Amino acid sequence: MYEVEIKVPAPVDDVRQRLREADAEPVDAGRQRDVYYDAPHRDFAETDEALRLRHESPLRDGIGSAVEGETTTAVTYKGPLLDDASKTREEHETGVSDGDEAGAVLAGLGFTPAATVVKHREFWTLDGFTVTLDAVEDVGEFVEVEREVNEEAAIDTTREDATRVLDRLGLDAADGVRTSYLGLLLSGNERDE
């Protein structure tokens, strides 16, 4: 499975209005707390990989609303970026029944928490893509346009289609950011020190 994604910085309130004007469908909203791990056997920063536990709680009315409902947890592996024009990478994710126990399993294997990224997210669908409005604590506001594809041969066409969705929303793929939220958070913290 490949996740084809283009992420650009943008004010979420403005893009939310454009999504409504484009008759996009709101799908969901949630608060995510992503705990990223360092591996004992290789340096993920060097290999451009990531391992995380995502703890997600639904939000009632979008970004900034009170949390309600059950928290779910998933473990995700992200492979290295595959191209220079987007954030496309191999990705594998599965739910876990107990987030604390999953963290204990990782700790028992020598994985150590590296950083935590917290974001409020709204999910919309437009032209067969998921459009995500992100407010990321200590990082900023972003819009992601993404779709999963099964075959590597579909990546280029899907990336071109994602660019057209960004155009519809008044955004420019050339403003795309390939750095993960984790990378942006860590680089911001390094500047602050």
Secondary structure, DSSP 8 states (H G I E B T S, - for coil): -EEEEEEEE--HHHHHHHHHHTT-EEEEEEEEEEEEEE-SSS-HHHHT-EEEEEEEEEBSSSTT--B-S--EEEEEEEEEE--SSS--EEEEEEEES-HHHHHHHHHHTT-EEEEEEEEEEEEEEETTEEEEEEEETTTEEEEEEEEEESSGGGHHHHHHHHHHHHHHTT--GGG---S-HHHHHHHHHHHH-
